[in-house]
Amino acid sequence: EGIAMFLKVANILKKYGVDLQVWSYDKIKRNDDISSLFGDDEPTGADLSQIEPDKLHEPVLPVSSSDTQLAQIITGGVELQNDLIWLSSGDYPVDSIVKVSTQDGTYKITGRSSYHGYSDLTIYSLKGDSGHDNKSDRV
């Protein structure tokens, strides 16, 4: 029998991270006042002030055209049309909202690859809405 191995990355992520605020879609969905505003057109533009975000310190990386091939490998072959990749030890559903301190605006989780079978790592794909650079004051 082989030796079971679990790779813990949470401390490494914190070391190289930036400040984040995360509004889990589960919490947004339970709040009728907000979920009714949470349309597909501007998903990150909803007023989330009624929900307390999780505050984290984890790495967020930009996605450029030259990074797309690497990003596809990291995320398990999913074609990315996203702005950022977030490396996290947290567990958040798709459509959760993330505010990144080093970026203007807010982003929506559009995809996730969980490695929780052998690690505490989840890699998220983040996409800003069409005007996310101007939405940062809403969150």
C-alpha positions as CSV (number, residue, x, y, z in Angstrom):
1,E,0.0,0.0,0.0
2,G,1.1,3.5,-0.8
3,I,1.4,6.3,1.7
4,A,-1.5,8.7,1.7
5,M,-0.4,12.3,1.2
6,F,-2.2,15.5,1.8
7,L,-0.6,18.8,0.6
8,K,-1.5,21.7,2.7
9,V,-1.2,25.0,0.9
10,A,-3.2,27.4,3.1
11,N,-0.1,29.0,4.7
12,I,1.7,29.3,1.4
13,L,-1.3,31.1,-0.1
14,K,-1.5,33.5,2.8
15,K,2.2,34.4,2.4
16,Y,1.8,35.3,-1.2
17,G,-1.7,36.7,-1.1
18,V,-3.5,40.0,-1.4
19,D,-6.5,41.1,0.6
20,L,-9.9,39.8,-0.7
21,Q,-13.5,40.1,0.3
22,V,-15.8,37.2,-0.7
23,W,-19.6,37.1,-0.7
24,S,-20.6,33.5,-1.1
25,Y,-23.4,32.9,-3.6
26,D,-25.1,30.8,-0.9
27,K,-25.5,33.8,1.3
28,I,-26.5,36.1,-1.6
29,K,-29.2,33.5,-2.6
30,R,-30.7,33.4,0.9
31,N,-31.1,37.2,1.0
32,D,-34.2,38.0,-1.1
33,D,-33.5,41.7,-1.3
34,I,-30.1,41.0,-3.0
35,S,-30.9,37.9,-5.0
36,S,-33.6,39.7,-6.9
37,L,-31.0,42.3,-8.0
38,F,-28.5,39.6,-8.9
39,G,-29.2,39.4,-12.6
40,D,-27.0,38.0,-15.4
41,D,-26.3,41.4,-17.0
42,E,-24.4,43.0,-14.1
43,P,-23.9,40.3,-11.5
44,T,-21.2,42.1,-9.6
45,G,-23.1,45.4,-9.4
46,A,-25.6,44.4,-6.7
47,D,-25.5,46.2,-3.4
48,L,-23.9,43.6,-1.1
49,S,-23.7,45.9,2.0
50,Q,-26.3,43.8,3.8
51,I,-24.1,40.7,3.8
52,E,-20.8,40.4,5.7
53,P,-18.0,39.2,3.4
54,D,-15.3,36.7,4.3
55,K,-12.0,38.5,4.5
56,L,-9.1,36.5,3.1
57,H,-5.4,37.0,2.1
58,E,-4.7,34.7,-1.0
59,P,-3.1,35.0,-4.4
60,V,-4.9,36.4,-7.4
61,L,-3.2,36.2,-10.8
62,P,-4.1,38.1,-14.0
63,V,-5.0,36.1,-17.1
64,S,-3.5,37.3,-20.3
65,S,-3.6,35.8,-23.8
66,S,-0.1,34.4,-23.2
67,D,-1.2,32.7,-20.0
68,T,-4.3,31.1,-21.4
69,Q,-2.7,27.8,-22.3
70,L,-1.1,27.5,-18.8
71,A,-4.5,28.5,-17.3
72,Q,-6.2,25.8,-19.2
73,I,-3.8,23.2,-17.9
74,I,-4.1,24.5,-14.3
75,T,-7.9,24.5,-14.4
76,G,-8.3,21.1,-15.9
77,G,-8.7,22.1,-19.6
78,V,-11.5,24.6,-19.1
79,E,-11.3,27.3,-21.8
80,L,-11.0,30.6,-19.9
81,Q,-12.5,33.8,-21.0
82,N,-11.8,35.4,-17.6
83,D,-9.8,38.2,-16.1
84,L,-8.2,36.6,-13.0
85,I,-7.3,33.2,-11.4
86,W,-7.6,33.0,-7.6
87,L,-5.7,30.3,-5.7
88,S,-7.6,29.5,-2.4
89,S,-8.0,27.1,0.4
90,G,-11.7,28.2,0.7
91,D,-14.7,26.5,-0.7
92,Y,-17.0,28.8,-2.6
93,P,-19.7,28.1,-5.2
94,V,-19.7,29.5,-8.8
95,D,-21.4,32.9,-8.9
96,S,-19.9,34.1,-5.6
97,I,-18.6,37.7,-5.7
98,V,-14.9,38.6,-5.0
99,K,-13.5,42.0,-4.4
100,V,-9.7,42.1,-4.9
101,S,-7.8,44.8,-3.2
102,T,-5.2,45.1,-5.9
103,Q,-7.7,45.3,-8.8
104,D,-10.5,47.9,-9.4
105,G,-14.0,46.6,-9.0
106,T,-15.5,43.2,-8.2
107,Y,-15.5,39.9,-9.9
108,K,-17.8,36.9,-10.2
109,I,-16.5,33.2,-9.8
110,T,-17.2,31.6,-13.2
111,G,-15.4,28.3,-12.7
112,R,-13.6,26.3,-10.1
113,S,-11.3,23.3,-9.9
114,S,-11.1,21.6,-6.6
115,Y,-8.1,19.6,-5.5
116,H,-9.6,18.8,-2.1
117,G,-9.1,15.0,-2.5
118,Y,-5.4,15.5,-1.8
119,S,-5.0,19.1,-1.0
120,D,-6.7,22.1,0.5
121,L,-6.5,24.0,-2.8
122,T,-9.2,25.3,-5.1
123,I,-8.5,27.3,-8.2
124,Y,-11.2,29.8,-9.2
125,S,-11.7,31.6,-12.5
126,L,-12.9,35.2,-12.0
127,K,-14.6,37.5,-14.5
128,G,-15.5,41.2,-14.0
129,D,-18.7,42.6,-15.4
130,S,-18.6,45.0,-18.4
131,G,-18.1,48.0,-16.1
132,H,-16.3,46.4,-13.2
133,D,-13.6,49.1,-13.1
134,N,-16.4,51.6,-12.2
135,K,-18.3,49.3,-9.8
136,S,-15.8,49.2,-6.9
137,D,-17.8,51.8,-4.9
138,R,-20.9,49.6,-4.9
139,V,-19.3,46.9,-2.7
